[in-house]
Amino acid sequence: MMQLVINVENPDIIPSLRKVLEQIKGVTVEKAVATDDSEGGKQAVLESIAAGYKEVEEARENGKKLPSLHSLIEELREQ
């Protein structure tokens, strides 16, 4: 199964979008989630990405085995 993440700026169209997507055979809509669009939220995500990238670069330079993508994602979620 494939998943497609869609960002919608206008929450008023979510019900209509849901109805349209559910009419397509094989497509289900699991949930709609509001995200934090504040500058602080965006900055926190960018800082997490930068920290993860720096960690990977340092590990690579030191010849260490790099963590899996899954473990990096889980670690970022815990922060």
N, C-alpha and C positions, 0 to 999 in steps of 0.2 A: 504494500500500500504506500502511496505517496501522500505527502502533506504539503500544503501550500499556505504560507503565512501572508496575509494581506493587511496592510496598514491603511486604516480609513480615518481621515481627518474629521469628517462630519458624522458624528454618531447618529444623527437623525436618519441616515440612509441604511443603517444596519438591518432593520426589519425587512426592508425591500430587498436588500442584497441577499439576505438569508433565504427569502422566498424564491428568488431567482436561482440561486445556487442549488437549492434542494430539488428543483425541477430537473436537474441534470442527472441522468441515470448514473448510478455509482458514486454520486457525491453526497456526502453528509457533512453537516456543519456541527462540530463538536461543541464549541463555546465561543463567546465573544468576551474578550478581556480588555479592560481599560488599562492603559500603560501610563507611566509617569513621564509626561512630556516636558517637565520643568527643566530648566537649565542645570539645576543641581543633579537631577536624575541622569541627564545626558552626560554630565561631567563625571559622575561616579562610574558610569559604564566605560567611558573613555579611559579613565584612570585604571580600571580593572584590566582592560585590554592591554594597556601599556605595561602594566606590572607583569601580566602573564607573558607578554612578548619578551620583556627584559629577562624574566626567569628562564625562558626557553633559550634565549641567546647565550646567557651565562652558562647554562647546562651544556649547550652544544660546544662552547669554547673550552669547557673543562672535560669534554669527552664523556660526560655522563649520559646515561640512557634517559631519553626524554619521556615524560609521562604521556599517557594516551590522551587523545582529545577528550574522551569521555571523562577521565579523571580531572582534567583541567576545567571542564565545564562544571562539574560537580563542586570543585573547590571554589570557583567563582560564585556559584549560587549560595554557598555557605557564608560568604563575606557580607 
